[in-house]
Amino acid sequence: MLTLPSILLRPCSSRFAASLTQPLVRGRTVHTTASRWEEKAVQPQTPASEHIELDAPVTYISESHDPWFNLSFEDWLLRNTPHNQPVLFLYRNYACVVIGRNQNPWTESTPRKLREMTIPLVRRRSGGGTVYHDMGNTNFSIMLPRLLFTRSHGAELVARAIRERLSVQLCDVNERNDVIIRDGEKELKMRSAYKIIQHRAYHHGTMLISSSLAELSKSLKSSSPNMKTKGIPSHRSPVTTLNHYLPLGSQPLHHEHFVSAVTKEFEKVYSTETSKKMETREVSPDVVKVVKVWKGVEELKSWEWQYGQTPEFSNELEGAFSFGSISASMTTRHALITSMTFHLSPPLHFSTEEVAEKQQFLDSLALSLIGKRYESLEGAEGTMGDRWDDEHWREVGNEIMSWLRRTM
């Protein structure tokens, strides 16, 4: 069995400690331990259920709001905690957009606008769709042995905690195993994703408690309507917050309430009073010295992961200039341009010679962009050769390059 670094073994001592040991004032009180029969009844039921002896469960609560650290630490937990140990990881991130491993950032959002809003774009290691994080959203991750893993179990555990401990009675799970609020004929969803490796698997998701839905909507708008991609698109659907569905007269829910509710439900399912008593541990980037965690942070922040993981796509753009209209068609692989063509529609007063020269320039410009990074076009200036190296053509080239960067 793997021994965890001692820095990860310190017990929870923050403000969470009190809430994790005291019953919630909202909802009915539920015992934090259960009989063996009750425990088994709410654990995942698979062909391997009777043959797997689980270790004592552990809950990790992150004190960090850095999305790269939290996602890297989550991946480290998945790969380095004992195979038969149930693990719950809870964390919040500052405002960011998180896309799935196989998604296209330009069809899920508008990266240049996110940069203007100082909202990071983060690609996680699991599949699934795009989500918005902020401090009104809490993320959960439930890790189990692969042979015990089902896609419904984590969602059911979280939904049960919300119904029974937070009194949001409309909370349920749909056929896609998303935690939802059933509001009449509408389903208002909290997103989920999964990752499965050799011996372990996790179900993680977002829980919008008091998030800004206006910021969420603004952050998840794409300005690339003509883009065709092999990436996995998100299933767009209405979302809501837990606070919107509290009983009348209830005090607003906060991060600590959700953490306490889910932790207690996790403890009820996987802990016993004796040998399998649950531990709760804090996680802080100030004390985590695990090299693989920080290498993971570095990789998640890299252009090669953030954008270079993008599946193949194509796009078409149109723009108007003083010398006519341009339509641009391009294809990319790993967010590097693999083909580019410009077509000029000149003003009627242009001579045949002028049109031909302008099109030759555009052909040379297109060729110079092959291999450059989509959108940033990093390193593209000054690569067209001596024929076009004068002030006029440099101005034309800069005008077109600025247009491409604004519209890609």
C-alpha positions, 0 to 999 in steps of 0.5 A: 500500500502506498504511504502518503507524504506526511504533509498530507496527513494533518487533520482538518483544523480550519473553520471547516472542522466545526461544521464537519462535526456539528449537525446541520441546522437545516434538514433532518439530522442523519447519523454519521455511521451506519450498520454494515447492511445499511452501508452496503445498501448505499454503496455501488452495486457491481459484480465485484461488490462482494469481493472488494474490501474497502479501506477507511475513507478519507476526505480532502478539503482544499484551501486553495482557489487555484484551478491548476493546483486543484485539478493537478492535486485531484489527478495526483490523488486518483493515481496515488491513493490506495486502490481500495480507498474511497476518497472525497475531494472538495474544492473551490476555484476563483472565476475560470472556464474549465473545458473537457480534455477533448473539447475545442476552446474556441467553440466552447468560449471566446478565449480572447474575451476571457483574457480581456475579462482576466478569466483563465481558460483551463483544460482538465484531464477528464472528458465531459463538457465545459463548466464555469467556476467561481467562488459561489461554486463548489467542486466535488470528486468521488474516487473509488476502485475501478471495479466498484465504480458506477456512473450513477453512484457519485451523483446519487450520493451528492443529490441525497446529501442535498435533499436530506441535509440541505432541504433542497427537495427538488434535487435529483439525478437524471439519465445522464447521471447529472445532479439536477433540480426538477422544476416542473418539466424543466431540468436545471443541471449541475455538470459531471465528468468521469475519469477511469484508469487502471485501478481507480476511477472518479466522478467529479462535478460542479455544484452551483450554490450562489454563482453568478449565472450572468457571468457564467452565460457571458463566459461560455459564449463562442464567437466562432459560428462557422467553426467545424470541429472534431472535438466533443461539444458541450450539451447546452442546458439551463443551469441554476443555483441551490439557493434559488430552490431553498424553502421559504425563510431559509438562510442562504447556503454557502460553501461550508454547508455543502462541504459539510453535507457531502462529507457527512453523507460520504462518511455515512456510506463508507465509514464505520465506528471502528476500523473504517473511521473517516479522516478529514485532511486539509490541502494547501499549496504552501505545504504540498511538496509532491513534485508530480503535483507541481509538474502537473500544474506546469503542464496544465498551464502550458500552451501545448496542453491548454490549446495544443490538445484541441482536436482538428477543426476548420474555420471560415472568416470574412472581412472588409478592407479598403482594397476589397473583401477577404474570405479566409478558410483554414484548417488546424491540427493541435491548434497549429494552422495546417492550411490557409487560403485567402480569396479577394473580392476587389472593388470594381475599379481595380485593374486586372494587374492590381487584383492579381498582385493583391491576390499574390500577396494574399497567397504568400501571406497564407503560406507564411501562416502555415504552422503558426498557432491559431489565433495568436499567430505567434512569430508570423510577422516578417516571414514573407520574403523580400518581395513584400518587404516595403512599407505598403505591403507591411501595412496591408499585412499588419491590417490583415493579421490584426483582423485575423487575431480579432476574429479567430 
